[in-house]
Amino acid sequence: MNAHDITWHPDEHVRFAAHLDRLRYVAEPHEAALVGDVLTDPDGTMARSAVLRHLDRRAADLHPGPAYEEWARAMTAATADHPFLVRRLREWSLFRAVALGLPWQPDDLLASSHWLQLKTAAGTNTEAVGILAERGRTKRIRDTAGAGLTHGS
C-alpha cells in the first residue's frame, strides 16, 4: 500500500494516523522507501508532520547506538527535498554528539533551532548547558539550562 492507496479518504486526520501506523511498523529495509512514499501524500503539511513525528521517535530510540549514523544517512536521503526534515535530522545528529560527548561546535548549537536548544538545555552535558544558560536563544532556554546547572552542582 502506498500513500495514494489511502488518499481516497478525505479526512487528513485518518490519513495521518494511517501514515503513523505504517511508519511505526515498517521493517527497517523498507523504512526509507515508506518515508518517501508518505511524503507524496497530497497534503504535504500533514505528510511532513507524520514523517517528522516518525523521525523524532526513531532518532530518540537510535541516537545512543551505532545504528544511528546509517539510519540518519538513509533518512536524510529520503527527505532530501524537505529542508525542515533534513534540518531536524542534522539537529538530531548534533544532539547525539552533545549527549554522547562526541565532537561538536558551540556555534552549531547556538545557531540551532529552539527545539534543539531546549532539548539540549535539559540535558547533562555541562559544557553545552553552560553555553545555553549564558547565550541560549530565549529566556526559557537560558532558564532551563541555568536550572540544570544549579541542580547539577
C-alpha positions in Angstrom: 0.0 0.0 0.0 1.3 3.5 -0.8 0.2 7.0 0.1 -2.1 7.1 -2.9 -4.0 4.0 -1.8 -5.2 5.7 1.4 -5.9 9.1 -0.1 -9.4 8.0 -1.0 -10.5 9.1 2.4 -10.8 12.9 2.5 -10.0 13.2 6.2 -6.4 14.1 6.6 -6.6 13.0 10.3 -7.4 9.5 9.2 -4.5 9.5 6.7 -2.2 11.0 9.3 -3.0 8.2 11.7 -2.6 5.6 8.9 0.8 7.0 8.0 2.0 6.9 11.6 0.8 3.4 11.9 2.6 2.3 8.8 5.8 4.1 9.8 5.7 2.6 13.3 5.6 -1.0 12.0 7.7 -0.8 8.8 10.6 -3.2 8.5 13.9 -1.4 8.5 14.9 -2.3 5.0 11.7 -0.6 3.7 11.7 2.4 6.0 13.3 5.0 3.7 11.0 4.0 0.8 8.0 4.3 3.0 9.1 7.7 4.3 9.5 8.8 0.6 6.0 7.4 -0.2 4.3 9.2 2.8 5.9 12.4 1.6 3.9 12.0 -1.7 0.6 12.5 0.1 -1.4 15.3 -1.5 -1.5 17.1 1.9 2.2 17.9 2.1 2.0 19.6 5.5 0.3 16.6 7.1 2.7 14.2 5.4 5.8 16.2 6.7 4.2 16.2 10.2 3.8 12.4 10.1 7.3 11.9 8.9 8.7 14.4 11.5 6.9 12.5 14.3 8.4 9.3 13.0 11.9 10.7 12.7 11.8 12.1 16.2 10.6 8.7 17.6 13.2 6.7 15.7 16.1 9.2 16.4 15.2 9.2 20.1 15.4 5.3 20.1 18.6 5.1 17.9 20.8 8.1 18.8 22.8 6.4 21.6 23.7 3.5 19.4 25.9 2.8 16.4 22.9 2.1 14.1 22.0 5.8 14.2 24.5 7.1 11.7 23.5 4.8 8.9 19.8 5.4 9.7 20.3 9.2 9.6 22.1 9.0 6.2 19.2 6.9 4.8 16.5 9.2 6.2 18.4 12.3 5.0 18.4 10.9 1.5 14.7 10.0 1.8 13.8 13.5 2.9 16.3 15.5 0.7 13.5 17.6 -0.9 12.2 18.7 2.5 14.6 21.2 4.2 12.8 21.2 7.5 13.1 17.4 7.8 16.7 17.4 6.8 17.4 20.1 9.4 15.7 18.1 12.1 17.9 15.1 11.2 21.0 17.3 11.3 19.9 18.6 14.7 19.4 15.1 16.0 23.0 14.4 14.9 24.2 17.4 16.8 22.1 16.4 19.8 23.7 12.9 19.6 27.2 14.4 19.5 26.5 16.6 22.5 24.8 13.8 24.5 27.5 11.2 23.8 30.5 13.6 24.2 31.4 13.4 20.6 33.0 16.4 18.9 30.6 19.3 18.3 30.9 23.1 17.8 29.3 25.6 20.2 28.4 27.9 17.2 26.4 25.0 15.7 24.4 24.7 18.9 23.9 28.4 19.2 22.7 28.5 15.5 20.3 25.6 16.1 16.5 25.7 16.5 14.6 26.5 19.6 13.6 22.8 19.7 17.2 21.6 19.9 18.4 24.3 22.2 15.6 23.5 24.7 16.2 19.7 24.4 20.0 20.2 25.0 19.4 22.7 27.8 17.6 20.0 29.7 20.5 17.5 29.1 23.5 16.5 31.1 26.4 17.9 29.0 27.6 20.7 31.3 29.6 22.5 28.6 26.5 22.7 26.3 24.2 23.5 29.2 26.5 26.3 30.3 26.7 27.8 26.8 22.9 27.8 26.6 22.5 29.2 30.1 24.6 32.1 29.0 23.7 32.5 25.3 20.6 30.4 24.6 18.1 31.9 22.1 15.2 32.5 24.5 14.8 33.3 28.2 13.1 29.8 28.6 16.2 28.1 27.1 18.5 30.1 29.3 16.4 29.5 32.4 16.1 25.7 31.7 19.9 25.5 31.2 20.5 27.6 34.3 18.2 25.4 36.4 20.1 22.3 35.1 23.4 23.8 36.2 22.0 24.7 39.6 20.6 21.3 40.2 23.7 19.6 38.8 26.0 21.2 41.4 
